Amino acid sequence: MWLCFNAIYTQNTVQIVTTAAVTFFCALFAIVQILEVRKWYGNFGKTCQAQLKFEFYPKFLSYDIPLMIALLIFGFIMAFLGWKLYRQLGWNIYKKIGGDINTQAMFKTYLIYTMLLKLGLFFIFGLALEAFTVFKINFRNSFYLKHNRFLPRHFYLFHIAVTGLTFLIQIIGYRSAKKEIKVGMICLCVFWAAIIIDFCILMKYSTSSIKDSWYFLIAFLSIGIIISFFSLIWSVFVYNNFGRGLKDRLNQKDKEEPVFYLRYAPI
C-alpha cells in the first residue's frame, strides 16, 4: 500500500507498474505455499523416532485458493488503474523533464533505480531478517536437529553486517543519486555486490540437502539475488549519467499542478 501511494506522490510511473506486478506475484506465490505445505505435511511423520504416516488433507485449500483469487482480481484492478495513471503521469514527467530523448532516458533510468531501492528496503531487508529465523550459527555440540540449517560462524557474522547496513545504504543511495555523489554510488555498488554474495551463500546452505529444501526460501533467495543484481546494474547506469544535466532537472522546484487536480485523459 505504501509503495502504491508513494508512487502516486512521487509520480514514479515505473513504480506504479511494479506495484501491480508485485500483487500478481503474491497471488502466484500461493501455489508455492500449497506445494510447500503438502511436502512438509507428508514428511512430518518421518522426523519422529517411530515413523508415522500422515495422509495429506488439503483443508487449508478452502482458505488459500479464495485468497489467491482475490489477489488476482485486485492485481487486474491495479493493473488497469496503473495504466491510467501511467498515461497521466507520463504527461507530467514530459512537462518537468522536457522533450529531449536523452534526458527522458536518463530520468527513466533514475525512476527504475529508485524503484529498485524501495524494493530492496522492503524485500531484501525482510528476506535478510527471515534468514535469521531459518539459519542458526554453527555451534553444533551435543544439540543437533536434523532439519535445522547451520551457517559457519564467519558467514553468519557477515550476514549480520550486511543486514545491519541495509537502512544506511538506502539513505546513501537516494542522496548520492540525487546529488550526484560519486563516492556514495561506489559504496552502494559494493553493498549490492556484498548482498549478492550473501544470498548466494544462503542459497548454497539452504540447498545442501535437496530433500530438506524449502521451496519458499529458494524462491525468495532467487528473487533477492535477481533484484540485487539489477540494483547493481542500474546503480552503474545512474553513475554513468552523472554530469549530464539530470541533476538540475531533479532538484528544480516542481511547477506543475498537483496530480490530484489534473484532468483525466479520456478512457
C-alpha positions as CSV (number, residue, x, y, z in Angstrom):
1,M,0.0,0.0,0.0
2,W,2.8,2.4,0.9
3,L,4.5,1.7,-2.4
4,C,1.3,2.5,-4.3
5,F,0.7,5.8,-2.5
6,N,4.4,6.7,-2.7
7,A,4.4,6.0,-6.5
8,I,1.5,8.5,-7.0
9,Y,3.0,11.1,-4.7
10,T,6.5,10.9,-6.4
11,Q,4.9,10.4,-9.9
12,N,7.1,7.3,-10.4
13,T,5.5,5.5,-13.4
14,V,7.8,2.6,-13.2
15,Q,6.9,2.0,-9.6
16,I,3.2,2.0,-10.4
17,V,3.7,-0.8,-12.9
18,T,5.9,-2.7,-10.4
19,T,3.2,-2.4,-7.7
20,A,0.7,-4.1,-9.9
21,A,3.2,-6.8,-10.8
22,V,4.0,-7.4,-7.1
23,T,0.3,-8.1,-6.4
24,F,0.3,-10.8,-9.1
25,F,3.4,-12.3,-7.7
26,C,1.8,-12.5,-4.2
27,A,-1.1,-14.4,-5.8
28,L,1.1,-16.8,-7.7
29,F,3.2,-17.5,-4.6
30,A,0.1,-19.1,-3.1
31,I,0.9,-22.1,-5.4
32,V,4.3,-22.4,-3.9
33,Q,2.8,-22.4,-0.4
34,I,0.4,-25.2,-1.4
35,L,3.4,-27.3,-2.6
36,E,5.4,-26.4,0.5
37,V,2.6,-27.4,2.9
38,R,2.0,-30.6,1.1
39,K,5.7,-31.6,1.1
40,W,6.3,-30.9,4.8
41,Y,2.9,-32.3,6.0
42,G,3.7,-35.5,4.2
43,N,7.2,-35.7,5.7
44,F,6.2,-34.7,9.2
45,G,6.0,-38.3,10.5
46,K,9.5,-39.1,9.2
47,T,11.0,-36.9,11.8
48,C,9.7,-39.0,14.7
49,Q,11.7,-41.9,16.2
50,A,8.9,-44.2,15.3
51,Q,8.0,-43.1,11.8
52,L,4.4,-42.2,11.3
53,K,2.5,-41.8,8.1
54,F,0.1,-38.9,7.6
55,E,-2.4,-38.5,4.8
56,F,-2.4,-35.1,3.2
57,Y,-5.8,-33.5,3.9
58,P,-5.9,-30.2,2.0
59,K,-8.5,-28.4,4.1
60,F,-6.4,-25.3,4.0
61,L,-7.1,-25.0,0.3
62,S,-10.6,-23.6,1.1
63,Y,-8.8,-20.6,2.6
64,D,-5.7,-20.4,0.3
65,I,-7.4,-20.6,-3.1
66,P,-10.0,-17.8,-2.4
67,L,-7.2,-15.6,-1.2
68,M,-5.2,-16.3,-4.3
69,I,-8.3,-15.5,-6.5
70,A,-8.9,-12.2,-4.5
71,L,-5.3,-11.2,-5.0
72,L,-5.5,-11.9,-8.8
73,I,-8.7,-9.7,-9.0
74,F,-7.0,-6.9,-7.1
75,G,-4.0,-7.3,-9.4
76,F,-6.1,-6.8,-12.5
77,I,-7.8,-3.8,-11.0
78,M,-4.4,-2.3,-10.0
79,A,-3.1,-3.0,-13.5
80,F,-6.0,-1.1,-15.1
81,L,-5.7,1.9,-12.7
82,G,-1.9,1.8,-13.0
83,W,-2.2,2.1,-16.8
84,K,-4.4,5.1,-16.5
85,L,-2.0,6.7,-14.0
86,Y,0.9,5.8,-16.2
87,R,-0.6,7.8,-19.1
88,Q,-1.5,10.8,-17.0
89,L,1.8,10.9,-15.1
90,G,3.7,10.5,-18.3
91,W,2.5,13.9,-19.4
92,N,3.5,15.4,-16.1
93,I,7.0,14.0,-16.5
94,Y,7.2,15.3,-20.0
95,K,6.5,18.8,-18.7
96,K,9.1,18.5,-16.0
97,I,11.9,16.8,-17.9
98,G,11.3,18.2,-21.4
99,G,11.2,16.6,-24.8
100,D,14.9,15.7,-25.1
101,I,15.1,12.0,-25.7
102,N,18.4,11.5,-23.8
103,T,17.2,13.4,-20.8
104,Q,14.0,11.3,-20.7
105,A,16.1,8.1,-21.0
106,M,18.2,9.2,-18.1
107,F,15.2,10.1,-16.0
108,K,13.6,6.7,-16.7
109,T,16.8,5.1,-15.6
110,Y,16.6,7.1,-12.4
111,L,13.0,6.0,-11.8
112,I,13.9,2.4,-12.2
113,Y,16.8,2.9,-9.8
114,T,14.7,4.4,-7.1
115,M,12.1,1.7,-7.5
116,L,14.7,-1.0,-7.0
117,L,15.9,0.8,-3.9
118,K,12.4,0.7,-2.4
119,L,12.0,-2.9,-3.3
120,G,15.4,-3.5,-1.6
121,L,14.2,-1.7,1.5
122,F,11.2,-4.0,2.0
123,F,12.0,-7.2,0.2
124,I,15.8,-7.5,0.7
125,F,15.7,-6.4,4.3
126,G,12.7,-8.7,5.1
127,L,14.4,-11.6,3.5
128,A,17.6,-10.9,5.4
129,L,15.7,-10.9,8.7
130,E,13.9,-14.1,7.7
131,A,17.2,-15.8,7.2
132,F,18.0,-15.3,11.0
133,T,15.0,-17.5,11.8
134,V,15.9,-20.1,9.2
135,F,19.6,-20.4,9.8
136,K,21.5,-21.0,13.0
137,I,25.1,-20.3,13.8
138,N,27.3,-23.4,13.6
139,F,27.7,-24.3,17.3
140,R,26.9,-28.0,16.9
141,N,27.9,-29.8,20.0
142,S,25.5,-32.3,21.6
143,F,22.5,-30.4,20.4
144,Y,21.5,-31.0,16.8
145,L,18.3,-31.0,14.9
146,K,18.1,-32.8,11.6
147,H,16.1,-30.1,9.7
148,N,18.0,-27.1,11.1
149,R,20.1,-25.1,8.7
150,F,23.5,-24.0,10.0
151,L,25.9,-21.4,8.8
152,P,29.6,-21.2,9.6
153,R,30.3,-18.5,12.2
154,H,32.1,-16.2,9.8
155,F,29.3,-16.4,7.2
156,Y,26.7,-15.7,9.9
157,L,28.6,-12.6,11.1
158,F,28.9,-11.5,7.5
159,H,25.1,-11.8,7.1
160,I,24.6,-9.8,10.3
161,A,26.9,-7.0,9.0
162,V,25.1,-6.9,5.6
163,T,21.7,-6.8,7.2
164,G,22.6,-4.0,9.5
165,L,23.9,-1.8,6.7
166,T,20.6,-2.1,4.7
167,F,18.9,1.1,6.1
168,L,22.1,3.1,6.0
169,I,22.9,2.2,2.4
170,Q,19.3,3.2,1.4
171,I,19.9,6.7,2.6
172,I,23.2,6.9,0.9
173,G,21.7,5.6,-2.3
174,Y,18.9,8.1,-2.5
175,R,21.1,11.1,-1.6
176,S,24.0,10.0,-3.9
177,A,21.8,9.6,-6.9
178,K,20.0,12.9,-6.5
179,K,23.1,15.0,-5.6
180,E,25.4,13.0,-7.9
181,I,27.9,12.0,-5.2
182,K,30.2,9.5,-6.8
183,V,31.8,8.1,-3.6
184,G,28.3,7.2,-2.3
185,M,27.4,5.4,-5.5
186,I,30.6,3.4,-5.4
187,C,29.8,2.4,-1.8
188,L,26.3,1.4,-2.9
189,C,27.7,-0.8,-5.7
190,V,30.0,-2.5,-3.2
191,F,27.0,-3.1,-0.9
192,W,24.9,-4.7,-3.7
193,A,27.8,-7.0,-4.6
194,A,28.0,-8.0,-0.9
195,I,24.2,-8.7,-0.8
196,I,24.6,-10.9,-3.9
197,I,27.4,-12.8,-2.3
198,D,25.5,-13.1,1.0
199,F,22.4,-14.5,-0.7
200,C,24.4,-16.9,-2.8
201,I,25.9,-18.3,0.4
202,L,22.5,-18.6,1.9
203,M,21.3,-20.4,-1.2
204,K,24.2,-22.8,-1.1
205,Y,23.5,-23.8,2.5
206,S,19.7,-23.9,2.0
207,T,20.0,-26.4,-0.8
208,S,22.7,-28.6,0.8
209,S,20.1,-31.3,1.2
210,I,17.5,-31.4,-1.6
211,K,15.2,-33.5,0.5
212,D,15.0,-30.9,3.3
213,S,15.0,-27.8,1.0
214,W,12.3,-25.2,1.5
215,Y,10.6,-24.1,-1.7
216,F,9.7,-20.7,-0.4
217,L,13.2,-19.9,0.8
218,I,14.8,-21.0,-2.5
219,A,12.2,-18.9,-4.5
220,F,12.7,-15.8,-2.3
221,L,16.5,-16.1,-2.3
222,S,16.4,-16.4,-6.1
223,I,14.3,-13.3,-6.4
224,G,16.5,-11.5,-3.9
225,I,19.6,-12.3,-6.0
226,I,17.9,-11.1,-9.2
227,I,16.7,-7.8,-7.5
228,S,20.2,-7.2,-6.1
229,F,21.8,-7.9,-9.4
230,F,19.6,-5.4,-11.3
231,S,20.0,-2.9,-8.5
232,L,23.8,-3.1,-9.0
233,I,23.5,-2.8,-12.8
234,W,21.2,0.3,-12.5
235,S,23.4,1.9,-9.9
236,V,26.2,1.7,-12.5
237,F,23.8,3.2,-15.1
238,V,22.9,6.1,-12.8
239,Y,26.6,6.7,-12.0
240,N,27.4,6.9,-15.7
241,N,24.7,9.6,-16.1
242,F,26.4,11.9,-13.6
243,G,27.3,15.3,-15.0
244,R,24.9,15.1,-18.0
245,G,22.3,17.6,-16.7
246,L,19.8,15.4,-15.0
247,K,20.8,16.7,-11.5
248,D,19.4,20.2,-12.3
249,R,16.1,18.7,-13.5
250,L,15.7,16.6,-10.4
251,N,16.5,19.4,-8.0
252,Q,14.4,22.1,-9.6
253,K,11.2,23.2,-7.9
254,D,8.2,21.5,-9.3
255,K,6.0,24.0,-11.2
256,E,3.3,21.6,-12.4
257,E,-0.1,21.4,-10.8
258,P,-0.7,18.7,-8.1
259,V,-1.5,15.3,-9.6
260,F,-5.0,15.2,-8.0
261,Y,-6.2,18.3,-9.9
262,L,-5.1,17.3,-13.3
263,R,-7.6,16.5,-16.0
264,Y,-8.1,12.8,-16.7
265,A,-7.1,11.5,-20.1
266,P,-10.1,10.1,-22.0
267,I,-10.7,6.3,-21.4
